[in-house]
Amino acid sequence: MFTFLFLFLIKSNNSSKFKKQYPLSIQTNFENYNFTLRWNVDWKEQKINFALSFPHSTPYETVMIGFSDHGEYEKVDYCMLSRYSLYDGFIDNNLNLVPDIQQDCDNFTNINNEIYFFERKFVTCDPRDYAMDTGQSQFLIALFHSDGFFNLNDAIDKKFLYAIILDENNYENEKTKHSDDVSVVFYGADNTIISNDTTSYKCFIKRIDDEILSKKHHIIEFRGFVTKGNEHIVHHMEVFLCIGSTIKDNMEYEGSCHPKKRPKKSSSCSKVIGAWAFGATPFQYPDEAGSSFGGEGYPAYLMVEIHYNNEKNESGVSDSSGILITYTDKLRKFDAGIMELGLIYSDANSIPPKQKSFPLTGYCVPECSQYLPTHGIYVFATQLHAHLTGKKLFTSHFRNGVKIGEINRANHYSPHWQVIKKLKKPIHVRKGDYLSTTCVYDTSDKENFVYGGYGIEDEMCVNYIHYYPESVIEVCKSAINNDTLEDFFIEHIPTLEKNNDLTINQKYQKLPINEEINENLQELYAVSNLNIHCLGHDGKYIGNDKSFWENVKKPRTKKGGIFAKTISDYECLTINT
């Protein structure tokens, strides 16, 4: 009876009831197999209920569902599912498949060789197992012809997929629902040719339609559109308003994003109104807020910046990717904004080579947050961003020197899937609070410093927070104070003289590479005064002149430092690092 009812549930109404019962999913296409893994989260029992679509007609006998800490094959924790069995194992350093002593993939059920069910606890305290959390996770899916295999290289096919396993609030499979009073507009590339350079940025300055400019609207959703076949090249996109631009300006442009190559007036294109990165789903604003769009005094031009990551250096690739903006003239209660937190885009904070976990932190200091609205702001979504060596990213929230929570955390960060995470409940940030954004990098395979910068081979540490009501602050970021860094270089580079003409990048290249330098540099980053970017929508400093913001004291914690109510790593072992 159970089998009949479940098969009826799955096959009826295009499986809508089944999808509601198992609302989260990852999907991909292998040859001859449309892979779909669905699940739901049982918060009371602290477990995940998985359902795998694995029809008998599929030409594979076994599926590995693996959980990777940071996107490597080694040490992957997996549930290995065949037609009539399930076991828990791990991948060793030689890619051998090894069963766990403690089996934690439970309650295996096969429904008519069509759907396979199993369970997994959030945390098992097995040092070979992956601890589930509310950040993004990296799945390793591998297919095998039979169950007589002993190494990952025996797999017929395999690939990494990405999702938030413990999704606290919204389900990606729900369709976007809008009333009839909305419109959609596209801004972006139009058959542009992508550079064959590994990293390139292309900017497109577009005039906003007269219909939009005629009165105030609210943006209620934006989504990325990527030209089919270019998914592996289009890395991320941002939309900036060109502050002060009018319909009389002639600013239409397509070309390099370098400030010296763009039209002079485009320096005003600095206010972020939308962002998308690889893997991001459509972003919807909460019912009480929308981003201002059009109306009296609204800028007449906007700029779309597209970051292309052309690792294969392909030539002649045409692209028409961009951002689709959904907007309405039915205004919501609050205007929403986007603020950049983290490290300033510069090589001042750079990462030594051969480091397994090297942290850098950028601050939104109280001196800047005092310019928030009287009653503060409410953060409702957040997007963490780093490049290839970023492994863990998180933003902490401090009040009166005490850590009171976190805005977002990604312990298994991947640059290949940078999701805008909607928060279960908006976080209230008050005037005078400070926010610290920390990125932990792994440069184990690097021979030289990894510099802060724009290129994919450089590094960033950013959190784009979406909030309401809108404030005057566009950017609230930091870097180490320049004079302090210069003193460090002079102390540790014997041939370096004061008032030299070398760039920061060149000075890092002259530093000796050894453990003592690494430890000294880490201390320097952790305790030194800061160069602050507290910038408005026009890209200018807020409240004070530049000299004030170039030497601000790093915020300090009080009452014994930072305390977290978590189980000790030594009490409950996991593969998570």
N, C-alpha and C positions, 0 to 999 in steps of 0.2 A: 504493500500500500504506500509506504514512504517513497519507494522508488518511482511509482507511477505518478504520485502527486508532484514530486520534485521535477520530473521530466516534463510534466504538463506545465508547471510554473515556468520552467526555463524556455520552453518552446512557444508558449502563448504570448500574444501581445508584444511580439518582438523582444521577449525577455524583459519587459519593463519592470515587472515585479521583482524578478531576480536581480536586476541591476539596482533596484532600490534597496534590496536586502544586502547586496554586496556593492556599495556605491563607488568605492575607490578602485582604480585599475591601472595597469600598464599594458600596452599593446604594441605589437610590432609584427612585421611580416618576415618569416623565413621562407625559403623555397618549399613550396607545397604545404605550408603550415602558417595559418594566421594565429599567432600566439596571443592569448588573452589571459591574464591573471587578475582576478578580482578579489577584493577583501573588504571586511568590515572590522571595526575596532571595538572590542569589549572592554571599556574602561573599568568596569566594576571588577572583572576577573583578571584584568591586566594581561589580556591575550589578543591575538589577531587571528581571525578566521579567514583562511584562504580558500578560494575556489578556482581551480584551473580547468579551462576548456581544453580537452585533450582527446578529440574524437578518435575512435578506433581506426578510422580510415587514414589517419596521419601516418606517414612512413617512418616514424621514429618510435622507439620503444621506451625511451627514458628522457626525462627532462630534469635538468638541474636548475633550482631556484636559489641563487647565491646572494649573499649580502657582503658587500665589500666596504672596508673602512674608508679607503681613499682612492678607489678605482684601480687597484692592482689585483692581479690574479692570486698572488701569494697570500695566504692566510684568510682567504675567503671562507666564510661560514656558509654551509648550504644544506638544503633539504633536497634529497635525490628521490625523485618520484618515478616509479615504473608502473606498469599496468596493475600490478597486484601487491606492490610493496612500497615502503617509504623508509628512508633512514637519514640520520643527521650526520654530517661529516665536515671536514675542512680540507683545504688545499695546502700542501706543504710547500717549502721553498723550491722543490724540484717539480712542482705542479702535479705531484701524486695526489690521488683522491683517497683520503684516510677517514674511516668511520670514527665518530666520537665515542669515547668510553660512556659518556652520559648522553642518552638519546632524548632530544628536546623537540623534535618534529612529531606531533602527537595526533591521535584520533583520525587516522587515515580512513577515508571512505571513498569507494569507487561506485558511482552511480551509472550503471549500464554502459561502462566503458566510454562515457561521454564527458562527465564532469567528475573531477577528483577534489576532495575536500581534505584539509588538514589544518592544524592549529599550531601556533607558536607563541610562547610567553614573551612579553616585552623584554624581560631580563631573566636569564637563567643562572647566572653566577658560575658559568662554565667558561674557563679562560680561552676556549676555542670558539666561543659563540659571540655573536654580534648583539649588542644592546640597542634595542629600538628606542628612538627618541622623536621629538616633534620637529626636528630639522629635516633637510633633504637626505635621502638615502640613495645608494647606488646598488642596483641589482645586477648580478651577472647571470644571464640566461644561457644555458648550453644544452645542445641536443645530441643524443647518442642513438645509434641503431639498435643496440642491445644492452643488456646489463652486465656483460663480460668485459669491463674496461677498468683501467687502473690509473689513468693519467688524463689531465685536461686536454692534452693534445690528441686524444682519441675522439674528441667531440667532432661531429659533422659540421656544426656551426655554433657560433657563440657571439654574444654582444652584450654591452652594458646598456641598461635602461635606468631612468631616474624618476623618483616620485617622493612625496612626503608620505611615509607609511602611517604615522600617527597624526593624521590630519585632524586638527581640533575643531574646525569650524565649517569649511566649505568643501564641497565635492566637485571635482573637476568635470564630472560627467553631466552635471546639470546644465541644461540649455539656457543661454542668456534670454531673459524675457524683458521686452521693452514695450511700452505703450505705443500708440500710433503717432504720438507727437514728437518723434525723434527723427534726426537726419544723420547721415554718415558721409564723411568727407575723407579723401585720401591725400596724404602729402608724402612725397618721397622721390625715388629715382624713376626715370622714364627711359628705359632702354639705354642706360649708361653702361660703358665698358669698364669692368673692374680691372684695376691695376694688377699686374702679375707679381708685384712685390708681396712679400709674406704679410706685412702689415700695411694697411692704407686706410685713410679716413677720407670720405668724400662728403661734401656739404652741398645741400640743395636749398636755396633761399626762394621761397614762394610767397606770392601775394595772397592774402586771405580774401575769400570771396566777399563781395559787397553785401550779399544777403546776411552773412554772419556778422559783418561789421556794423550793420544797420541798428542792431540792438543787442543787449546782453543776453548770452546763453550760458548754459552750464554743460561742460563736458561730463558725461556720466560713464563713459567707457572708452578705453583705447586698446587696440590689439595690434600686434605686429603682422604684417603681410610679407612673406618671403617668396620670391620667385621660385617656382618649382625647379628643383635641381641645384639650387644655390644654397641649400640648407647648411652645407658644410663650410661655406665661405662667409655668410652674413653672421657676424659675431654679436653685435648689439647696435641699437639705434636710439637716438635721443632727439626730442623736439624742443627747440628753444624759441621763445618769443624775442623779436627784435625791438627792444624797448625804445620808445620815442619815434619809431618809424611811422610815416604817414603815406596816404595814397599818392602824394606828390613825389615821393622818393622812387627812384628807379633802381631797385635792389635785386632783381631777379638774377640768380647766379647758380652755376653748377661747376664744381671743381674742387681743388684741394681745400682742406679745412685749415691749413696753416694760416695764421693771422696775417702774415705778410703777403699772401697770395690772394686772399679774399678781398672784396671791396672794403674800403675804409670804414664805411658806415656799418658794416656787419659786425664790428666790435661790440655793438649794442645787443647782438643776438646771444643773450646770456641767461635768460630766465627759463629754466626747465619746466615744461608743462606735461611731458610724457616721456617714458623710457621703456624700452623692450630689450631683452637679451635672450639668447638662444635657450629654448625650452620653456619660456614664459607663456602662460595661458592668458586669455583675454582678462583685462583688469577692469573691474567694476567698482565704482564709488559707492559708499554707503548711502542709504536713502536720504540722510540728512545733509549731504554735502555734494558739491560738484565744483569743478574747476572753471573759473571765469573764462568766457570765450565770446569776444565781440562786445559791441556797445561803445558809447562815447569815450573817446580818448584811448581806445584799445589799439595796440600796435597793428599796423597794416601788413606786416611781413612776419614770417616765421622761418626758421631754419631747421632742416632735418640733417643730422649728422649720422652717417652710417660707417661703422667700423667693419672693414673686411679683413678676415684672417685667411689668406690664400696660401695655405701651407704647401700645396703642391705646385705653387707658382704657375697656375693655369693662365693662358693668354686668350684674349678675345671673348671672355665670358660677359654676356649681356645681363643686366640686372634691372628689375623694376620693383624692388622691395621698398617698403615704407611703413607708415603708421596709418591705420584706419581709426578715425575719431568719431565716436557717436555723441551727439549733442542734442540739447533740447532748449526751447525757450520757456519752459515751465521751471522757473528757478527754485532751487532747494534752499534750505534754511541758512547754510554756511557756504562761503567760498573756501575751497580746499587749496592746499599748496604742496610743493615738494621741496624738501631741504636736503642738501648734501652734507653728510657727516663723514669723519674719518681723517685720512692724511691728505695734505695738499699734494697735487700732482707735481712732484719734483723729485730730484735724485738726492735731496738732503737726507732723507731716511732711506738707506739702502741696506741690503741684506748680505752678510758674508757668505762665501761658499761653504759647502760641506757641513751644513747645519740641518739636523733632523727636525728641530722645531724651534724656530727663531721668531719671537713675537715683536710686533710693532703696534703702537697705539696712537691714534689720533683723537684729539679732544675738541668738543664743543664746550667752551669754558663758560663759567657764570658771567664773566664780563660781557660775553656776547648774548647769552640767553636772557639777560635782563631786558633785551629789546623785544622779547616775545610779547604778545598781547597781555593786557592786565590780568586776565584769568587763565593765562597759559594756553597751551594747545593740546589737542587730542590726536595721538598717532594711531592710525587705523591700518596701515600697511607698511611694509618695509622690504627693501631689496638689497641684499649684501652683494658686494662685487669685488673680486680680485682676479688675478690672471693665473698663470700656469703653476706657480709654486705655492699658491694659497691653499691651505689645508683645513684650517679652522677659522671661522669669523664670528664675532659676536659684538653686540653693543650693550653696554651696561648703563644703568640709570642711577644717578647719585643725587641725593638731597641733603643739604647741610653736611656734606662730607661723608655720608653713609650710603652704601649701596642698597637701594630699595627694590631692585629688580633688573630685568633685562628686556630690551626692546625686541631682540631677535638673536638666534644662535644657529649656526650651521657647523656642527662638529664633523660633518662628512662632505664638506664643500667640494663642488666640482665646477670648473669654469664652463663646462659643456652643458650645464643646466642651471640657470640663474633665475630662480622663480621670484616673483613678487608675492610675498606671503601676507595674506590678510590676517590680521590679529583677531583672536576670538573676542576680545574686549578692547576698546580703545584705551591707550595708555596716556594718562594725564601728565604732561611735562609743564612744570611751573617756571615762572621767571626766577632766575638764579640757580636752577638745577644745572647739572652738567652731565654730558653724555660722552662716554669713552668708547671708541670703536677699535677693537683689537683684531689683528690678523696674525695668524701663526703660519710661518712659511717653512717649506722643506726644500733646501737647496743641496741635498746630499749629492746630487749628480752634477753640480756646477763647479767649474774650476775658477771662476771669477765672481766678483760681486754681482748681484742682481739689483739693478738700479730702479728707483722709483721713476715712473714715467708713463707715457701713453702707449708704447708699443706692446704687443702681446708677449714679447720676450722680457719686457720690463714688468714692474709690479705696481699694483694699486691696492688701496684699502679704503673702501667706500661703503656707506650705507645710505641709500636713497629712502628717506622716510616720507610717507604720505600722511597728511594731517589736516586738521581744521581747527579753528578758523585760520585763514592765511595770515602770515606775519610779514614783516619787512625783511626777514632774513632769508637769503637764498642759499648761502654757503656758510657752514660753521665747522671749520677744519683747522688742523694744525700741522706743523713740522717742527723739527728741532730748531732752536734759535741759531741763526747763521754765524754769529760771532763765536758762540760756544763751539760749534762744529769746526770753525776755522782754527781755534785754539787747539783743538784735539789733533787736527792734521799737523799743525806746526810741532806739537809735542812728539808725535809718533813718526814723522817723516823727516829724518835728519837734514836732507838737502833742501827742504822747503823753507823759503824765506817769507817774512811778512810782506803784505802788499803785492803778492804774486798775481799773475794773470791767468793761472790755471782755473779751469772749471771745476765744479764739485766732482763731477764724474772723473776727471783726470786725477784729482787728488785721491779719490778712493782707489784708483788703479795703482797708485804709488804706495799705498799702505801695505805693510808686511801682512801676510796671511798666516796667522797662528792663533792658538786658543786664547792666549792672553789678550790679543787685540780684540778678538770676538767678545770676550767677557767685558773688557773695558768699554767697548762700543755699546753693548747691551745696557750697561749701567748708565752710560751717557744719555742714551735715548730715554731711559726710564725716569731720570731725575732732573734733567735740564729744563731751563726756561724754554718757552715756545714762541714760534712765529705763527701768528693766528690769521686766518682768513675769515673775518666776520664781514661778509659781503651782502649787499642788497641786490635787488633784481636788476639793477643797472651795472652790476659787477664792481661797484665802488665800496670802499670801506664804510661801515656804519658807525656813526657817533663820534669817532675819534679819527685822527689822521693816521697814516701808515706807520709812523714811528712808534706810536703807542702800542700797536698790535704786533710789533716785531720782537718784543721782549716781555712776554706775559708769563707769570709764574704758573708752573704746572699745578693743577688742582691736587690737593692731598686728602686722603681719607682720614677719618677720625675714628675714635672709639675702637682702637685695636685693629684697624684695617678692614679688609673685606672678609666677610664670613658667609659661607654658603651651607645651607642645610642639605647636604648630599651624603650618600653612603660612600665611605672610603673605597678607593680603587682596590685596596688590599683586602677589604671585607667581601667584595663581590666582584670577581674577576671577569673581564670581557676581552675581546680582541681590540676594542676601541682604544685609540691612542690620542 
